[in-house]
Amino acid sequence: MTSMEKELESPLSSRVLACPAQGRWSSFQLVDEFGSGEPYAGLTYVVTDSERKTYEGHLDVTGTGKITDHFAGPISLLLDQKYQGSEQLYKDLQTRPHYPLKITELQVRAEQTRYLNQNATRTKENPAQACADAFFQLEVRHLVEHVAHLPPQVYSHYPMRSGPAKIMGKSGGHGVALMPLKHTVLEVRPLRALRLMLSTDADYCALNLYQLALMATLSYCPFGQKPDEQPVKTKTVSFPQQPSVGNWFGDALAKFEELGKVDSGQKTAYYPLYEDVPYSKRLEIVPFDPDLYAVNNPALGDDQEHPANIHFFDDRDLGSESTDTQAFITHHDELILISVRGTYELMADGLRDADAFQIPFEDTGSKVHRGFYEGAQKAYDFVVKYLDKFYAGQKLLICGHSLGGAVALLLSEMLRRRPEGYNIQLYTYGAPRAGDANFIKGAEPLTHYRMVAHNDPVPSVPGTWMNTKARIFGAGVALTFVNVPAGVSVFVAGITNWTGEPYGHHGTLHHAMPVEFSRNEVSMILWEPGCDTITQHAACSVAIQQLNGLPDRPGLLIQLLNAASHSMVGSYIPACWASLKRSQEAIKEKRPLVTHAEFERISTALKSVNDQLRSGQNNLSNKNMKYKETYEADINAISLEINKVNVTLKRLDPLRYNHITEKKVYGSLVTEPERLAENLQRWLDHAENQVKEQMAMAPRRESDDQLVASIYGHAVGAPHDFDIDSVI
């Protein structure tokens, strides 16, 4: 350590200057990473010398300031003038009733600068170094007083060795210390952040499907705040745990670090599409400063507010009052993001009882699943408290997986009915059914896109078929079809009640259906089939597996929840990623999402299914009249399925002609093509997004009679059992 450095490490308050000398000068310049001082021109600065004398001035057009005739020793530089401009975003953040932010002119200027390197790594060379006696890299937080709302500090190639202005003897002061008789250049790190690109249009788009799948998975993570006790007694908090909700929004993205992990067991990174935005437009985690915000005072005990209990809800440790519900919420000026976690532990009531008791919904005549509703009510109280603080007309984007999807649906409808008139868009993944027909009808105005992965059995529950206390179907008939793909090979008369189920699905279905052409060629289409043969295939398979003895309900639930196709990381996220990539390919090649080859494979299979359903229906109808009552329900169920298969065929046909538009892929983001292109390139630069994944591409050949179509490995024409008289 040099003698000068030792001097700086020793507080001046511990020494006495016998005869303080004047006549010293110091100059300084603020520059961006390109070496320009223009972004900081005109800023007001305050300098304090070693004798506590202050000097005020304004940076010139090059971002330079100079102090002359000050006392000997280092000076402290502070640029803490509050923002006084007219931009509404900053005015609102400064004046909001909850957690108003101490935004300075310096912060706003830094938010308008950009990184020299697109990945935000610090520069090693800066043109402004050529005219500097000393050169340092610092951040806005080093030059202002209040820093709790600013991002955590990052590394620097040229750090300030002297620390903040406390070296000047100012207890708790802020600013940076500069040496006299030198021209010091200060490179200010741009104040930018990454945020998820999300469409705010009501229409479905492939981008939101993928982005919100990641957020639905992130809801399984802890919040990750340190310290994590209640109340928090420290002056600051941090979010070091990865992956965690707090780390995503309160640390990494705020520092411009790209994250691609939303699950600790992830082997492949799935990066969201991020956009580069001014820091104040990020998805926010509120600041924590007990000196600045009275609600952060640890003396409040359990009533103390801090980021974890503002943004995160978890009632798993409430004993008998627990609903196994977890959720997080965050926002920026355009939208509020809410994510509800699915079943975390495979407990006996993993889906809150499969044939659940129904109770009235709100003050309506509708009936909903009691367990899901209890979870939604807990989440509702948490969300409304947040909205009361931070809602300012933003769009509400809500998502959830499994049980979380069912809770998210009820929560969304509860919010939609509030007088505020929230604009809500809901995406769910593998969600079970939550309400009766009256609820479904009453919730029609709610925008809801429901994704189901092929062979995921959970969306089929709760259902009458899951009453495992007795034989499942008193006189049900199980049909298995020959010469069709395995994924459409099963139908059970009674898997849905032809006279009406106590539970129904809400929302527009997006069913991810793989189509295998050979061992080395597979594709996937995302569409809305309308027949149980496809949508209930997994449930039928589970039911058929119980022919030789039924497990108790908990065992069956664990079997359902353990299904590989129900996993977010193993099934839904890859399918959403593949759908986005497939959509991008379709736009580039100017073709429909569904090829003629895929249409032929699926339509041929469905026509064969229809023929065999009719054959089965005739077989039952021709039985001895004394069995008529025995088979009447099955005949009616088969007749209903025949009609549903015809509807499905009609939905499939136009898909081979309809070309996809960029709006279907990116939603409202297409209105700013340059912004979209810039950030899309960032996403495509990741090696994981350059992989030639089969399901993300259209079939290589449009027609080849020698190819054998199958779904999930069962070849057309291969032997397959068919037993019309198989009675469960």
C-alpha positions in Angstrom: 0.0 0.0 0.0 1.4 3.4 -0.9 1.6 6.3 1.5 -1.2 8.0 -0.2 -3.4 4.9 0.1 -2.6 4.6 3.7 -3.6 8.2 4.2 -6.9 7.5 2.5 -7.5 4.5 4.7 -7.1 6.6 7.8 -10.1 8.9 8.7 -9.1 12.5 8.6 -11.2 13.0 11.8 -8.5 11.2 13.8 -5.9 13.7 12.6 -5.5 17.5 13.1 -4.2 19.7 10.3 -2.1 22.2 12.2 -2.2 24.7 9.3 -4.6 23.8 6.6 -3.4 25.0 3.2 -5.6 26.3 0.5 -5.0 26.9 -3.2 -5.5 23.4 -4.4 -7.6 22.4 -7.4 -9.3 19.2 -8.5 -11.2 18.4 -11.7 -13.3 15.4 -12.6 -15.3 14.1 -15.6 -18.2 11.7 -15.8 -18.3 9.6 -18.9 -20.2 6.6 -20.3 -18.6 3.4 -21.6 -18.1 5.0 -25.0 -16.0 7.8 -23.4 -18.6 10.5 -23.9 -19.4 13.0 -21.1 -22.5 14.4 -22.9 -25.0 12.2 -21.1 -24.0 13.9 -17.8 -23.8 17.5 -19.1 -25.4 20.0 -16.8 -25.8 17.8 -13.7 -25.5 19.6 -10.4 -22.6 18.4 -8.2 -21.6 19.0 -4.6 -18.0 18.8 -3.5 -16.8 18.7 0.1 -13.2 19.3 1.0 -11.1 18.2 4.0 -12.3 21.1 6.1 -16.0 20.4 5.4 -16.3 23.4 3.0 -18.8 22.7 0.2 -18.7 23.8 -3.4 -21.6 23.5 -5.8 -21.5 23.6 -9.6 -22.7 22.1 -12.9 -20.9 19.7 -15.2 -20.1 21.3 -18.5 -21.1 20.0 -22.0 -18.3 17.4 -21.7 -19.5 16.2 -18.3 -16.5 17.9 -16.6 -16.4 19.9 -13.3 -13.5 21.7 -11.6 -13.0 23.0 -8.1 -10.3 25.6 -7.4 -8.8 27.1 -4.3 -10.0 24.3 -1.9 -8.2 23.1 1.2 -5.5 20.5 0.9 -6.4 16.8 0.9 -8.9 14.7 -1.0 -12.4 15.9 -1.9 -15.7 14.1 -1.8 -17.9 14.2 -4.9 -21.7 13.8 -4.7 -24.4 14.1 -7.4 -27.6 13.7 -5.4 -29.9 16.2 -7.0 -33.4 14.6 -7.2 -35.1 14.2 -10.5 -37.1 17.2 -11.5 -38.0 16.3 -15.1 -41.3 15.7 -16.7 -41.2 12.0 -17.6 -44.2 10.4 -15.9 -42.6 7.1 -15.0 -40.0 8.8 -12.8 -42.5 11.2 -11.3 -44.9 8.3 -10.4 -42.0 6.3 -8.8 -41.0 9.3 -6.7 -44.5 10.1 -5.5 -46.2 6.7 -5.1 -47.7 6.2 -1.6 -45.9 2.9 -1.0 -42.1 2.7 -1.3 -41.5 6.1 -3.1 -38.1 6.0 -4.7 -35.3 8.6 -4.2 -34.6 8.9 -7.9 -31.9 11.4 -8.9 -31.0 13.2 -12.1 -27.9 11.1 -12.2 -29.9 7.9 -12.1 -32.1 9.0 -15.0 -29.1 10.0 -17.1 -27.4 6.7 -16.4 -30.6 4.8 -17.4 -30.4 6.6 -20.8 -26.8 5.4 -21.5 -26.1 1.9 -23.1 -23.4 -0.7 -22.6 -20.5 -0.9 -25.0 -20.7 -4.7 -24.9 -24.1 -6.2 -25.5 -23.6 -8.7 -22.7 -22.9 -5.8 -20.2 -19.4 -6.9 -19.4 -17.2 -4.0 -18.2 -15.0 -2.3 -20.7 -11.2 -2.5 -20.3 -10.4 0.4 -22.5 -12.1 3.8 -22.6 -11.1 6.7 -24.9 -11.5 9.1 -22.0 -8.6 7.4 -20.2 -6.2 9.2 -22.5 -6.7 12.6 -20.8 -7.0 11.2 -17.3 -4.5 11.5 -14.4 -6.7 8.9 -12.7 -9.4 6.6 -14.1 -12.1 4.7 -12.2 -15.2 2.6 -12.9 -18.1 3.1 -10.6 -21.9 3.0 -10.4 -24.7 5.4 -9.6 -24.9 4.0 -6.1 -21.4 5.4 -5.3 -22.4 9.0 -6.1 -25.8 9.3 -4.4 -27.1 9.1 -0.8 -30.0 6.6 -1.0 -29.1 3.3 -2.7 -31.6 0.6 -1.5 -33.5 0.8 -4.7 -30.4 0.5 -6.9 -28.9 -2.7 -8.2 -26.2 -4.6 -6.3 -22.6 -3.6 -7.2 -20.8 -5.6 -9.9 -17.1 -6.1 -10.5 -14.8 -3.4 -11.9 -11.5 -3.4 -13.8 -10.7 0.0 -12.3 -12.2 0.1 -8.8 -12.1 3.0 -6.5 -9.6 2.1 -3.8 -10.7 4.8 -1.5 -14.3 3.9 -0.5 -17.1 6.3 0.1 -17.0 9.8 1.6 -16.8 8.5 5.2 -13.0 8.9 4.7 -13.8 12.6 4.9 -15.0 12.0 8.5 -18.7 12.2 7.5 -20.3 9.3 9.4 -22.8 7.6 7.1 -22.0 9.9 4.2 -21.9 9.1 0.5 -19.9 10.1 -2.5 -16.5 9.2 -3.8 -13.1 10.6 -2.7 -10.9 12.2 -5.3 -7.3 13.2 -5.0 -6.3 16.8 -5.4 -4.2 18.3 -8.2 -5.5 15.6 -10.6 -8.0 15.3 -13.4 -10.1 12.2 -12.5 -12.3 10.5 -15.1 -15.2 8.4 -13.7 -16.8 5.9 -16.0 -20.4 5.4 -14.8 -21.9 2.0 -15.4 -25.1 2.3 -17.5 -28.1 1.7 -15.3 -29.9 -0.9 -17.4 -31.7 -4.1 -16.6 -33.0 -7.2 -18.3 -36.7 -8.0 -18.2 -38.8 -10.7 -19.8 -40.4 -9.7 -23.1 -44.1 -10.3 -22.7 -47.0 -9.3 -25.0 -49.8 -7.3 -23.4 -52.3 -8.1 -26.1 -55.3 -10.2 -25.2 -54.6 -12.6 -28.1 -52.6 -15.8 -27.6 -49.0 -15.7 -28.7 -46.3 -18.4 -28.7 -43.9 -16.1 -26.9 -46.1 -15.7 -23.9 -46.7 -19.4 -23.8 -43.0 -20.1 -23.5 -42.1 -17.1 -21.2 -44.9 -17.9 -18.7 -44.1 -21.6 -18.7 -40.7 -20.5 -17.3 -42.3 -18.3 -14.7 -44.8 -21.0 -13.7 -41.8 -23.2 -13.0 -39.9 -20.4 -11.1 -42.8 -20.4 -8.6 -41.6 -23.7 -7.3 -38.3 -22.0 -6.1 -37.9 -20.3 -2.8 -37.7 -16.5 -2.6 -34.1 -16.8 -1.5 -33.8 -13.7 0.7 -30.9 -13.4 3.1 -31.4 -13.0 6.0 -34.7 -14.9 5.9 -35.9 -14.6 9.5 -38.9 -12.5 10.5 -38.4 -9.7 11.4 -35.3 -8.7 9.4 -32.9 -6.9 11.8 -30.2 -6.0 9.3 -30.0 -2.7 7.4 -30.0 -4.5 4.0 -31.0 -7.8 2.4 -29.6 -9.8 -0.5 -30.7 -12.6 -2.8 -27.7 -14.9 -3.4 -29.5 -18.2 -3.9 -29.8 -19.5 -7.5 -32.3 -20.3 -8.7 -34.7 -18.3 -6.6 -37.4 -15.7 -7.2 -35.5 -13.0 -5.3 -32.3 -13.7 -7.2 -34.0 -13.5 -10.6 -35.7 -10.1 -10.1 -33.8 -8.5 -7.2 -30.2 -9.4 -8.2 -29.3 -11.0 -11.5 -31.6 -9.3 -14.0 -31.1 -6.0 -12.2 -27.4 -6.4 -12.9 -28.0 -7.4 -16.5 -27.1 -11.1 -15.9 -28.9 -13.5 -18.2 -30.4 -16.5 -16.4 -31.7 -19.7 -17.9 -32.4 -21.8 -14.9 -35.8 -21.9 -13.2 -35.3 -25.3 -11.5 -32.4 -26.6 -9.5 -32.5 -29.9 -11.3 -32.4 -28.4 -14.8 -29.7 -29.9 -17.1 -30.5 -27.7 -20.1 -30.7 -24.0 -19.9 -33.9 -22.4 -21.2 -33.4 -18.7 -21.6 -36.3 -16.3 -21.7 -36.4 -13.7 -24.4 -35.0 -10.7 -22.5 -35.1 -7.0 -23.4 -32.6 -4.3 -22.5 -34.6 -1.6 -20.6 -33.9 1.4 -18.4 -33.4 0.1 -14.8 -36.7 1.7 -13.6 -38.6 -0.3 -16.1 -37.5 -3.7 -14.8 -39.7 -6.2 -13.0 -39.3 -4.7 -9.5 -38.4 -6.1 -6.1 -39.2 -3.3 -3.6 -36.2 -1.7 -1.7 -35.5 -2.5 1.9 -34.3 0.4 4.0 -35.4 0.6 7.7 -34.2 4.2 8.0 -36.1 5.4 4.9 -39.3 3.3 5.1 -41.1 3.0 8.4 -42.8 -0.3 7.4 -39.3 -1.9 7.3 -38.7 -1.2 10.9 -37.8 -4.5 12.7 -39.6 -3.2 15.8 -42.8 -4.0 14.0 -42.2 -7.7 14.5 -44.5 -9.9 12.4 -46.0 -6.8 10.9 -42.7 -5.7 9.4 -42.6 -5.5 5.6 -39.6 -6.6 3.5 -39.2 -7.9 0.0 -39.9 -11.6 0.8 -43.4 -11.0 2.3 -44.3 -8.3 -0.2 -43.5 -10.4 -3.3 -43.8 -14.0 -2.0 -46.6 -16.1 -0.5 -46.1 -19.5 1.1 -48.5 -21.1 3.5 -47.0 -24.6 3.6 -46.0 -24.3 7.3 -49.3 -23.2 8.7 -50.4 -26.7 9.9 -54.0 -27.4 9.5 -54.6 -24.0 7.9 -52.2 -24.8 5.1 -53.5 -25.0 1.5 -50.1 -26.0 0.0 -50.2 -22.7 -2.0 -47.1 -20.7 -3.0 -47.0 -17.7 -5.3 -44.9 -14.7 -6.3 -45.8 -11.3 -7.8 -43.7 -8.5 -9.3 -44.4 -5.7 -11.7 -43.2 -2.9 -14.0 -45.0 0.1 -15.4 -46.9 -1.9 -18.1 -47.8 -5.2 -16.4 -48.1 -7.1 -13.2 -46.8 -10.7 -13.2 -48.4 -13.3 -10.9 -47.3 -16.9 -10.8 -48.9 -19.7 -8.7 -47.0 -22.9 -7.8 -48.4 -26.4 -8.4 -48.3 -29.3 -6.1 -44.9 -29.4 -4.4 -45.0 -32.6 -2.5 -46.8 -35.8 -3.5 -48.9 -36.0 -0.4 -52.1 -37.9 0.2 -54.2 -34.9 -0.8 -51.8 -33.8 -3.6 -54.8 -32.5 -5.6 -56.8 -31.7 -2.5 -58.9 -34.9 -2.9 -59.6 -36.2 -6.4 -63.4 -36.4 -6.3 -63.5 -33.2 -4.3 -66.5 -31.7 -2.6 -67.9 -28.7 -4.5 -68.7 -25.5 -2.8 -70.3 -22.2 -4.0 -68.1 -19.8 -5.7 -68.2 -16.2 -4.4 -71.8 -15.0 -4.4 -72.8 -16.9 -7.5 -74.7 -20.1 -8.2 -71.5 -21.7 -9.5 -69.8 -24.6 -7.8 -66.0 -25.0 -7.6 -63.5 -27.5 -6.2 -63.2 -26.8 -2.4 -59.4 -27.4 -2.1 -58.5 -25.3 -5.1 -60.9 -22.5 -3.9 -59.3 -22.5 -0.4 -55.9 -22.0 -2.1 -57.2 -19.3 -4.4 -58.7 -17.4 -1.4 -55.3 -17.4 0.3 -53.5 -16.2 -2.8 -56.2 -13.6 -3.4 -55.6 -11.9 -0.1 -51.9 -11.8 -0.8 -52.3 -10.5 -4.4 -54.9 -7.8 -3.5 -52.6 -6.3 -0.8 -49.9 -6.0 -3.5 -52.3 -4.5 -6.1 -53.5 -2.0 -3.5 -49.9 -0.8 -3.3 -48.7 -1.0 -6.9 -51.6 -1.3 -9.4 -51.7 1.7 -11.7 -53.7 0.4 -14.6 -51.2 -2.3 -15.7 -52.2 -5.5 -17.5 -52.3 -8.6 -15.2 -50.5 -11.6 -16.5 -51.1 -14.7 -14.4 -49.8 -18.2 -14.8 -49.7 -21.6 -13.0 -48.9 -25.2 -13.4 -50.9 -28.3 -12.2 -52.7 -27.4 -8.9 -51.3 -23.9 -9.4 -53.1 -23.6 -12.7 -56.4 -24.5 -11.1 -55.8 -22.0 -8.3 -54.7 -19.4 -10.8 -57.9 -19.8 -12.7 -60.1 -19.2 -9.6 -57.9 -16.4 -8.5 -58.1 -14.7 -11.9 -61.9 -14.9 -11.9 -62.0 -13.5 -8.4 -59.9 -10.6 -9.5 -61.9 -10.1 -12.7 -65.0 -9.6 -10.7 -63.5 -6.8 -8.7 -64.7 -3.2 -9.4 -61.2 -2.1 -10.6 -61.8 -3.7 -13.9 -58.4 -5.5 -14.1 -57.3 -6.5 -17.6 -56.3 -10.1 -17.1 -54.5 -12.7 -19.3 -54.1 -16.2 -17.9 -51.8 -19.1 -19.1 -52.1 -22.5 -17.4 -50.1 -25.7 -17.9 -51.4 -29.2 -17.1 -54.1 -27.7 -14.9 -56.9 -30.0 -13.4 -60.5 -28.9 -13.7 -61.7 -26.4 -11.1 -65.4 -25.6 -11.5 -68.8 -26.7 -12.8 -70.6 -25.7 -16.0 -72.1 -22.6 -14.4 -68.6 -21.5 -13.4 -67.2 -22.0 -16.9 -70.1 -20.0 -18.4 -69.8 -17.2 -15.9 -66.0 -16.9 -16.5 -66.3 -16.7 -20.3 -65.0 -13.1 -20.4 -61.8 -14.2 -18.7 -58.9 -14.6 -21.3 -57.4 -18.0 -20.6 -55.0 -20.1 -22.6 -54.8 -23.7 -21.3 -51.8 -25.8 -22.4 -51.9 -29.6 -22.1 -49.0 -31.9 -22.9 -49.9 -35.1 -24.7 -50.2 -38.0 -22.2 -50.5 -35.7 -19.1 -53.2 -37.3 -17.0 -53.7 -34.5 -14.5 -55.9 -32.3 -16.7 -58.4 -35.1 -16.6 -59.1 -34.8 -12.9 -61.1 -34.3 -10.8 -63.5 -36.7 -12.6 -66.1 -39.3 -11.9 -63.8 -42.0 -13.2 -61.4 -41.4 -10.3 -63.7 -42.7 -7.6 -61.4 -45.6 -6.7 -63.3 -46.7 -3.6 -65.3 -49.0 -5.8 -65.1 -50.4 -9.3 -64.5 -47.5 -11.6 -67.1 -48.2 -14.2 -70.1 -50.3 -13.3 -70.6 -51.3 -16.9 -68.1 -49.3 -18.8 -66.5 -50.5 -22.0 -62.8 -50.0 -22.9 -62.0 -49.8 -26.6 -58.5 -50.1 -28.0 -58.0 -49.4 -31.7 -56.0 -51.2 -34.3 -53.9 -49.6 -37.0 -53.7 -46.2 -35.3 -51.0 -44.3 -33.4 -50.6 -45.3 -29.7 -51.4 -41.7 -28.7 -54.9 -42.1 -30.0 -55.4 -45.8 -29.4 -57.7 -45.9 -26.3 -61.2 -44.9 -25.5 -63.1 -45.7 -22.3 -66.9 -45.3 -22.4 -67.4 -43.5 -19.2 -64.1 -41.7 -18.8 -66.3 -38.6 -19.2 -69.9 -38.7 -18.2 -72.0 -38.3 -21.4 -74.8 -36.7 -19.3 -72.4 -34.0 -18.0 -69.3 -33.9 -15.7 -69.4 -32.2 -12.3 -66.3 -30.4 -13.4 -65.3 -28.8 -16.7 -62.4 -27.0 -18.3 -62.2 -23.3 -18.9 -60.2 -21.6 -21.5 -58.9 -22.2 -25.0 -57.0 -25.5 -25.3 -53.5 -25.7 -26.7 -52.7 -29.4 -26.9 -49.0 -30.3 -27.6 -49.2 -33.5 -29.8 -46.1 -35.2 -31.0 -46.2 -36.8 -34.5 -43.6 -39.4 -35.2 -42.8 -40.2 -38.8 -39.9 -42.6 -38.1 -37.3 -43.2 -35.4 -35.3 -40.3 -36.6 -38.1 -37.8 -37.5 -40.6 -36.4 -35.1 -42.6 -33.2 -35.1 -45.1 -31.6 -32.8 -48.3 -29.6 -33.4 -50.1 -27.3 -30.9 -53.8 -27.4 -31.6 -57.3 -27.7 -30.1 -58.6 -31.3 -30.5 -62.1 -31.8 -29.3 -62.4 -35.6 -28.7 -61.7 -37.7 -25.6 -59.7 -40.1 -27.7 -56.9 -37.5 -27.8 -57.5 -35.3 -24.8 -58.4 -38.1 -22.4 -55.9 -40.7 -23.7 -53.7 -40.5 -20.7 -56.6 -40.8 -18.3 -57.9 -43.8 -20.2 -54.5 -45.4 -20.0 -54.4 -44.9 -16.3 -57.9 -46.4 -15.9 -57.1 -49.4 -18.0 -54.0 -50.1 -15.9 -56.3 -50.6 -12.9 -58.2 -53.6 -14.4 -56.7 -56.1 -12.0 -57.1 -54.2 -8.8 -57.6 -50.6 -7.9 -55.2 -48.7 -5.7 -56.4 -46.3 -3.1 -56.9 -42.7 -4.1 -53.5 -41.4 -2.7 -51.7 -44.0 -4.7 -53.5 -43.1 -7.8 -52.8 -39.4 -7.3 -49.1 -40.0 -6.8 -49.1 -42.0 -10.0 -50.7 -39.1 -11.9 -48.4 -36.5 -10.5 -45.3 -38.6 -11.1 -46.2 -38.9 -14.8 -43.3 -37.6 -16.9 -45.6 -35.7 -19.2 -46.8 -33.6 -16.2 -43.4 -32.2 -15.4 -42.7 -28.6 -16.3 -38.9 -29.0 -16.9 -39.2 -32.4 -18.5 -42.3 -31.8 -20.7 -44.0 -28.4 -20.7 -41.0 -26.1 -21.1 -39.4 -28.2 -23.9 -42.8 -28.3 -25.7 -43.3 -24.5 -25.3 -39.7 -23.9 -26.5 -40.3 -26.2 -29.5 -43.5 -24.5 -30.3 -41.8 -21.1 -30.4 -39.0 -22.4 -32.5 -41.5 -24.0 -34.9 -43.4 -20.8 -35.2 -40.3 -18.9 -36.0 -39.4 -21.4 -38.7 -42.9 -21.2 -40.2 -42.6 -17.4 -40.5 -39.2 -17.6 -42.1 -40.3 -20.2 -44.6 -43.8 -18.6 -45.1 -45.8 -21.7 -44.5 -48.6 -22.9 -42.2 -47.8 -24.3 -38.8 -49.2 -27.7 -39.7 -47.8 -29.4 -42.8 -49.8 -31.6 -45.2 -47.8 -34.6 -44.0 -48.8 -34.0 -40.4 -52.4 -33.5 -41.5 -52.5 -36.8 -43.4 -51.0 -38.7 -40.4 -53.5 -37.4 -37.9 -56.6 -37.3 -40.1 -56.0 -40.8 -41.3 -55.8 -42.0 -37.7 -58.9 -40.1 -36.6 -60.9 -41.5 -39.5 -59.9 -45.0 -38.6 -60.8 -44.3 -34.9 -64.3 -43.1 -36.1 -64.8 -46.2 -38.1 -63.9 -48.5 -35.2 -66.1 -46.5 -32.8 -69.0 -47.0 -35.1 -68.2 -50.7 -35.3 -68.1 -50.9 -31.6 -71.4 -49.1 -31.3 -73.0 -51.4 -33.7 -71.6 -54.4 -31.8 -73.2 -53.3 -28.6 -76.5 -52.3 -30.2 -76.8 -55.8 -31.8 -76.4 -57.6 -28.5 -79.3 -59.5 -26.9 -82.1 -57.1 -25.8 -81.8 -58.3 -22.3 -78.4 -56.5 -22.1 -79.9 -53.2 -23.5 -79.9 -51.4 -20.2 -76.4 -52.6 -19.4 -74.9 -51.1 -22.5 -77.1 -48.1 -23.1 -74.8 -45.6 -21.3 -71.8 -47.0 -23.3 -73.6 -46.7 -26.6 -74.5 -43.1 -25.8 -70.9 -42.3 -24.8 -69.6 -43.8 -28.0 -72.1 -41.9 -30.0 -71.0 -38.7 -28.3 -67.3 -39.5 -29.0 -68.1 -40.1 -32.7 -69.4 -36.5 -32.9 -66.4 -35.2 -31.1 -64.0 -36.9 -33.5 -65.8 -35.3 -36.4 -65.5 -31.9 -34.7 -61.8 -32.6 -34.2 -61.3 -33.4 -37.9 -63.0 -30.1 -38.8 -60.6 -28.2 -36.5 -57.6 -29.9 -38.0 -58.4 -29.3 -41.7 -57.8 -25.5 -41.9 -54.5 -25.7 -40.0 -52.7 -26.9 -43.1 -53.7 -23.7 -45.0 -53.6 -21.0 -42.4 -50.2 -19.2 -42.4 -49.0 -17.9 -39.1 -48.3 -14.2 -38.5 -45.6 -12.5 -36.4 -48.4 -11.2 -34.2 -49.4 -14.8 -33.4 -45.8 -15.4 -32.3 -44.8 -12.2 -30.6 -48.1 -10.4 -29.9 -47.9 -6.7 -29.1 -44.1 -6.7 -29.5 -44.4 -6.6 -33.3 -45.3 -2.9 -33.1 -41.6 -2.2 -32.4 -39.8 -4.4 -34.9 -36.3 -3.0 -34.3 -36.6 -3.6 -30.6 -37.8 -7.1 -31.1 -35.1 -7.9 -33.6 -32.3 -6.7 -31.3 -33.5 -8.7 -28.4 -34.4 -11.8 -30.4 -30.9 -11.9 -31.7 -29.6 -12.0 -28.1 -31.8 -15.1 -27.5 -30.8 -16.8 -30.7 -27.1 -16.3 -29.8 -27.4 -18.8 -27.0 -26.1 -22.2 -28.1 -29.1 -23.9 -26.5 -31.4 -22.0 -29.0 -29.4 -23.1 -32.0 -29.9 -26.8 -31.4 -31.6 -28.7 -34.2 -34.4 -30.2 -32.1 -36.7 -32.5 -34.0 -39.9 -31.4 -32.3 -39.1 -27.8 -33.1 -38.9 -28.3 -36.8 -41.4 -29.2 -39.5 -41.2 -32.7 -41.1 -38.5 -32.8 -43.7 -40.7 -34.5 -46.3 -44.2 -33.5 -47.1 -45.3 -36.9 -48.5 -43.8 -40.3 -48.4 -46.1 -43.3 -48.5 -43.3 -45.5 -47.2 -43.1 -43.5 -43.9 -45.0 -45.1 -41.1 -46.8 -42.6 -38.9 -47.0 -43.0 -35.1 -47.3 -41.0 -32.0 -45.2 -42.0 -29.0 -43.7 -44.9 -30.8 -46.7 -47.1 -32.0 -46.5 -47.7 -35.7 -49.5 -47.6 -37.9 -50.3 -51.1 -39.0 -48.5 -52.7 -36.1 -50.4 -55.3 -34.1 -52.5 -53.8 -31.4 -55.1 -55.4 -29.1 -58.8 -54.7 -29.8 -61.4 -56.0 -27.4 -64.8 -54.4 -27.7 -66.1 -56.6 -24.9 -63.5 -55.6 -22.4 -65.6 -54.5 -19.4 -64.0 -52.8 -16.5 
